[in-house]
Amino acid sequence: PAPAAGTPALSSISAVCCAPSSATALFPCAYARTLLLQVSIATDLASIRELDGLVQGELGPYKTVQVGLVSRDPNRESILAAFVPLKQARLAQLLEDVSVDSIGALVPVHALGAEDPRTIAGHYLADQLVQEYGGEKVSVGSLDHEGAYRALVDLHVRFALNAGYNFEIALTGAKMHAVAAGMFASTAQPAAVYYSAPQSFVTDKFTRGTGVTRIVHLRRAEVPPRPV
């Protein structure tokens, strides 16, 4: 995952470049409206998780992988900042493996906007997670690493610094969200970072082609302490 490589580089040499690419086509394009319809009539998180078959690009069972050092304090409550995937099995397995007391559900806003069925379905999924685990949901652009970074910082300040929670991150979002997590982990120490690894990918039902490629140059700026 991106933070595993990016964080040591930012910590040691203060700069790193990454080049995430988007696909020219996602498969299947027609599943989104079907997903929205079925999610809208689901009554609980268990029903929503049964819809994972509509997202066919990767297959479970999923394995929860710890990225980097873990510094959880067992005497403190934990909040998990989790990017909400349409493939719910990714996050479901992680939540079975990791005990959390609250969740910061980060909803990816699709590039086509807030009215895109995938964005709306993400909000349904986030609402169910917050209802089950407590916490709150936050919208972040699927390509907006700066906005996702700011959302992580805000959650960290309010829950970890002000309320004393363990602050943990689930890498279950888009590539640019992993970049944001790497940015965050280079400036603050999360209690734990997790990645949910699929068993395999189904390449002919995942993505096609290479579309726009971004070059992201991350540089950690050292800010001198303010005089007392």
Protein Blocks (a to p, Z undefined) as FASTA:
>chain_A
ZZlmmmmmmmmnopacddddddfbdcdfklmmmmmmmmmmpcbfklmmmmmmmpmkbccd
dddddehjddbdfkbccdddddddfblmlmmmmmmmpccfbdcddddddfkbjklmklmm
mmmmmmmmmmmngpadddddfklmklmmmmmmmmmmmmmmmnopacddddfbcfklmmmm
mmmmmmbccfbdcddddfbdcfklmcgcjdddddddddddddddddZZ
